[in-house]
Amino acid sequence: MPGTQGIYGLLVAILIMLKVGLLSGASVALTTQQGAYLLGASLPICLVGIFSAIAQGKTAAAGIMMIAKRPEEIAKGMVFAAMVETYAVFSLLISILLLNSIVL
């Protein structure tokens, strides 16, 4: 599951490339301010993604250890790992909303 944060980062990168026209062939000349806005829009998924991936890896490993000792606790292990994922999903949503608010 920690690999999904990388997919979220890739999604934001593709959205930025679409916004500036790199994938359509008609690239837009950006000002420094617009570039800073695009960088700022990518920061939520960048920062939260890396820290939530690390935390999710630790949580998943702890869940595996818990399941190995008590197999009846499988639901707890899955829920704990999924709860960490919600922070990455929220940061993806914030990055997309910030990106859509930028006018080029």
C-alpha positions, 0 to 999 in steps of 0.5 A: 500500500505505501506505493500508492503515494508514488502514484498520487505524486505521478498523478499530480505531476501529470496534471501539472504537465497538462496544465502547462501544455507539456503533453499537448505540445503547446507549452505556455510561457510561465512567469516565476510567480506561476511556477512558484504556484505550481510548485506550491500546489505540488508540495502537499502530496510531496511532503505528506506522501513521503511521510505517510508512506513511511508511516504506512510501511511501519503500520503494515509491518506491525499489522503483519506481526500482529496477525502472525501472533493473533490471526483473529485480529486481521481486521485491525491490521488492515484498518490501521494501514488504511487509516494512514492512507487517508492522509495521502488521499487528503493531500492528493485532494488538496494538491488537485484543488490548489492546482485547479485554482491556478490561472495561467 
